[in-house]
Amino acid sequence: MSPEDEGEPIEYPTAYDTEYKEDAEPAEWEKYLKKKDRLTYRLSLFG
């Protein structure tokens, strides 16, 4: 792309809601489990 082809930069709208609060409600699993008892699945490093 040459400098003559650049023109004005394009401004894109925000792709997410900036007002969204992820921790607004507790997670469903918190009703039944303590955080230390929650299962976490991990992938091995070498497959």
PyMOL commands that place a pseudoatom at each C-alpha (Angstrom):
pseudoatom trace, name=CA, resn=MET, resi=1, chain=A, elem=C, hetatm=0, pos=[0.000, 0.000, 0.000]
pseudoatom trace, name=CA, resn=SER, resi=2, chain=A, elem=C, hetatm=0, pos=[1.541, 3.266, -1.048]
pseudoatom trace, name=CA, resn=PRO, resi=3, chain=A, elem=C, hetatm=0, pos=[1.167, 6.561, 0.876]
pseudoatom trace, name=CA, resn=GLU, resi=4, chain=A, elem=C, hetatm=0, pos=[-1.101, 7.946, -1.888]
pseudoatom trace, name=CA, resn=ASP, resi=5, chain=A, elem=C, hetatm=0, pos=[-3.661, 5.166, -1.305]
pseudoatom trace, name=CA, resn=GLU, resi=6, chain=A, elem=C, hetatm=0, pos=[-4.104, 5.741, 2.432]
pseudoatom trace, name=CA, resn=GLY, resi=7, chain=A, elem=C, hetatm=0, pos=[-6.718, 8.531, 2.548]
pseudoatom trace, name=CA, resn=GLU, resi=8, chain=A, elem=C, hetatm=0, pos=[-8.604, 9.211, 5.776]
pseudoatom trace, name=CA, resn=PRO, resi=9, chain=A, elem=C, hetatm=0, pos=[-8.424, 6.639, 8.581]
pseudoatom trace, name=CA, resn=ILE, resi=10, chain=A, elem=C, hetatm=0, pos=[-11.591, 4.619, 9.111]
pseudoatom trace, name=CA, resn=GLU, resi=11, chain=A, elem=C, hetatm=0, pos=[-13.246, 4.829, 12.537]
pseudoatom trace, name=CA, resn=TYR, resi=12, chain=A, elem=C, hetatm=0, pos=[-15.083, 1.655, 13.479]
pseudoatom trace, name=CA, resn=PRO, resi=13, chain=A, elem=C, hetatm=0, pos=[-17.867, 1.528, 16.099]
pseudoatom trace, name=CA, resn=THR, resi=14, chain=A, elem=C, hetatm=0, pos=[-17.141, -0.178, 19.422]
pseudoatom trace, name=CA, resn=ALA, resi=15, chain=A, elem=C, hetatm=0, pos=[-17.695, -3.933, 19.118]
pseudoatom trace, name=CA, resn=TYR, resi=16, chain=A, elem=C, hetatm=0, pos=[-18.740, -4.404, 22.747]
pseudoatom trace, name=CA, resn=ASP, resi=17, chain=A, elem=C, hetatm=0, pos=[-20.895, -2.705, 25.360]
pseudoatom trace, name=CA, resn=THR, resi=18, chain=A, elem=C, hetatm=0, pos=[-18.669, -0.521, 27.533]
pseudoatom trace, name=CA, resn=GLU, resi=19, chain=A, elem=C, hetatm=0, pos=[-21.403, -0.325, 30.208]
pseudoatom trace, name=CA, resn=TYR, resi=20, chain=A, elem=C, hetatm=0, pos=[-21.585, -4.139, 30.624]
pseudoatom trace, name=CA, resn=LYS, resi=21, chain=A, elem=C, hetatm=0, pos=[-20.738, -5.352, 34.130]
pseudoatom trace, name=CA, resn=GLU, resi=22, chain=A, elem=C, hetatm=0, pos=[-19.543, -8.963, 33.979]
pseudoatom trace, name=CA, resn=ASP, resi=23, chain=A, elem=C, hetatm=0, pos=[-19.889, -9.485, 37.728]
pseudoatom trace, name=CA, resn=ALA, resi=24, chain=A, elem=C, hetatm=0, pos=[-23.375, -7.958, 37.958]
pseudoatom trace, name=CA, resn=GLU, resi=25, chain=A, elem=C, hetatm=0, pos=[-24.866, -11.347, 38.952]
pseudoatom trace, name=CA, resn=PRO, resi=26, chain=A, elem=C, hetatm=0, pos=[-23.120, -14.221, 40.697]
pseudoatom trace, name=CA, resn=ALA, resi=27, chain=A, elem=C, hetatm=0, pos=[-22.344, -17.292, 38.618]
pseudoatom trace, name=CA, resn=GLU, resi=28, chain=A, elem=C, hetatm=0, pos=[-24.855, -20.150, 38.776]
pseudoatom trace, name=CA, resn=TRP, resi=29, chain=A, elem=C, hetatm=0, pos=[-22.268, -22.618, 40.144]
pseudoatom trace, name=CA, resn=GLU, resi=30, chain=A, elem=C, hetatm=0, pos=[-21.655, -20.372, 43.161]
pseudoatom trace, name=CA, resn=LYS, resi=31, chain=A, elem=C, hetatm=0, pos=[-25.064, -21.414, 44.522]
pseudoatom trace, name=CA, resn=TYR, resi=32, chain=A, elem=C, hetatm=0, pos=[-23.891, -25.017, 44.895]
pseudoatom trace, name=CA, resn=LEU, resi=33, chain=A, elem=C, hetatm=0, pos=[-20.079, -25.019, 45.148]
pseudoatom trace, name=CA, resn=LYS, resi=34, chain=A, elem=C, hetatm=0, pos=[-17.347, -23.144, 46.917]
pseudoatom trace, name=CA, resn=LYS, resi=35, chain=A, elem=C, hetatm=0, pos=[-14.737, -21.619, 44.644]
pseudoatom trace, name=CA, resn=LYS, resi=36, chain=A, elem=C, hetatm=0, pos=[-12.043, -24.078, 45.806]
pseudoatom trace, name=CA, resn=ASP, resi=37, chain=A, elem=C, hetatm=0, pos=[-14.313, -27.072, 44.983]
pseudoatom trace, name=CA, resn=ARG, resi=38, chain=A, elem=C, hetatm=0, pos=[-15.101, -25.963, 41.437]
pseudoatom trace, name=CA, resn=LEU, resi=39, chain=A, elem=C, hetatm=0, pos=[-13.769, -28.223, 38.694]
pseudoatom trace, name=CA, resn=THR, resi=40, chain=A, elem=C, hetatm=0, pos=[-11.213, -26.677, 36.402]
pseudoatom trace, name=CA, resn=TYR, resi=41, chain=A, elem=C, hetatm=0, pos=[-10.304, -28.549, 33.270]
pseudoatom trace, name=CA, resn=ARG, resi=42, chain=A, elem=C, hetatm=0, pos=[-6.786, -28.009, 32.051]
pseudoatom trace, name=CA, resn=LEU, resi=43, chain=A, elem=C, hetatm=0, pos=[-5.197, -29.176, 28.819]
pseudoatom trace, name=CA, resn=SER, resi=44, chain=A, elem=C, hetatm=0, pos=[-1.831, -30.855, 28.921]
pseudoatom trace, name=CA, resn=LEU, resi=45, chain=A, elem=C, hetatm=0, pos=[1.023, -28.920, 27.350]
pseudoatom trace, name=CA, resn=PHE, resi=46, chain=A, elem=C, hetatm=0, pos=[1.944, -31.576, 24.804]
pseudoatom trace, name=CA, resn=GLY, resi=47, chain=A, elem=C, hetatm=0, pos=[-1.435, -32.831, 23.772]
for i in range(1, 47): cmd.bond("trace and resi %d" % i, "trace and resi %d" % (i + 1))
show_as sticks, trace
zoom trace
